[in-house]
Amino acid sequence: MLKISVNTDSKVKVLKLEGNLSGPWVAELKRTWCEVTDWTPADSVVVDLSDVSFVDSEGEKLLGNMFQQGAELRNGNLVTTEIVNQIKQAENTVGGR
């Protein structure tokens, strides 16, 4: 299960994720991401992963796409720290940000 909260109180929008980013929850996050970025530039979105306990390969791909589009991935635990570091390293290797 994954809980997605969207804080729209400031110029920067925060997607707070809690739980497991896997299975059908990846599609739910993608849907939420698309809705948020329809009215907010992707580089004004922070994805807070501090309460995520598991990310499957599809979840990693989605986070990578979100990062490539400009989202800031904010990690805070061992699971997501490694994933975020891999995404950033891959992006730097390809010549991204």
N, C-alpha and C positions, 0 to 999 in steps of 0.2 A: 504494500500500500504506500501511496505517496500523497502527502498533503502539499498543495501549492497555494501560497498566499501571495497576493500582489499588493504591494504598498504603492499607492499612487498619490501620496500626500506631498511629494516634492518633485522637483524637476527631474531627478533621477528616480526611475522606477526600480523597485526591488522585487524580484521573484524569490521568495523564501521557500525552499524545499525541505520537507521533513519525511524521512522514511526511505524506501527503496525505489530507485530510479531504474525500473526494469519492467519487462513485459508490456502490458497495456498502458502502464503509467508513462512510458516514453511517448506514446502517441498523445496522451493527455497534456504532457508538458509541451510538446510541439504545437498543439492546438492553442494553448495558452500563450506561448511565445509568439505565434502568428498574430493573435488578437492584440497583444501588447505592442508589437512592432508595427501594427497597422496605424497606430496613432502616436507612437513614440519612436524616435530614431534608435536603432539597435545599440549605438554607442552611448546611449543614456540609460541603459538597463544593466543592473547588477543582478547576478544569479548567486544567491546565498546558499552554499552547499554545506554549511556548518553542521546541519542536523541530518545529513544524508548518510545512511549506514551501508548502502550497497549500490553499485552502478554496474549494469551489465554492458555488453559490447555495443548494443544499440543506443543505450543511454550515453555512452562515451562518444559515439558518433554525433549524436544530437548536440551534446555539449561542445564538441569540436566545431560544429557548424555555427552554433550560437557565438562562440568565441571569434570565429572567422568573420562573422557579420558585425562584430564590434562589441559584443557583450563583455562585461567584466565578470570573471568567474571568481567568486570569493569563497575560499575554502577555510576549513577550520578543524578538520580532523584528519587522521592518518589515511583513511580511505580516499577521501577527495583530494587531499594534498598531492598524493602520487598521481592521480588522474589529471588534475589541473596542470601539474608540472609536465607530464607527458604531452598534453595538448599544446602547451606553450612552446615546448621544445620542438615538437613537430612543425608548428607554425613558423618558428624561427628558422628551422632547417630549410623549409620550402621557400623562405624569403618573404614571409608575411610581415607582421608588425615588428 
